[in-house]
Amino acid sequence: MDEPSEDDATDDETPFDEAWGPPPRAEPVRPWTSRLALGARAAFGPTPEPAAGAAALLSFVKRRALPFDEIALELAHAYARSEPIRSARATFHFFLVRPLLCNGALAIHDLRLAPCLAFESGVVSASGSEIPNPSQRLRFWAAGQALLKLEVALSETWFLALEGGVSFPLSRYRFVFLNPSTAIHDVPAITAVSALRLGASL
């Protein structure tokens, strides 16, 4: 009788592939990164002449997060002064808080282009000078904004951001001098905003 050879295999034998390796590692979850940016901002339309000022922005960024990969809060001050009107002048101070939501839709190497939505609110102080009865008024200010931001990575830590867009004032005031009544400026339905910031990851 022939003896079974070592090459024979039964139906209930299951080969084991020793070449199998460990399962692939899951991609680590990227945490939110906090960043701080300082810079200048300008607004065109809310005042007779462009309003310029400074701003500080704290943001939290997480790449490829949906629907928004950046959540930010900005504190800003802007100042504007009108041209002389019958030898009188008007000055404006804006003190603003602005939350932003951005989505980095396009990122190429060190460049990132992101559409953003923002809502700024605060107060505007308007005062008249060189008039018979100088006065000052404080009013609430609010506006919704649609923005486009271009960000350039200068290094792993530092970045430069340029921002621009349109603003839709919800508080459309008519600024006038009294005694005699003289119109200074009517806030239009659509205005423009821009900003330039230098920031760093924390």
Secondary structure, DSSP 8 states (H G I E B T S, - for coil): -----TT---TT-----TT-------------EEEEEEEEEEEESSSSS-EEEEEEEEEEE-TT-SS-SEEEEEEEEEEEE---BTTBEEEEEEEEEEEEEE---EEETTEEEEEEEEEEEEEEEEEEESSSS-EEEEEEEEEEEEEEEEEEESSSSEEEEEEEEEEEESS--EEEETTTTEEEEE--S-EEEEEEEEEEE-
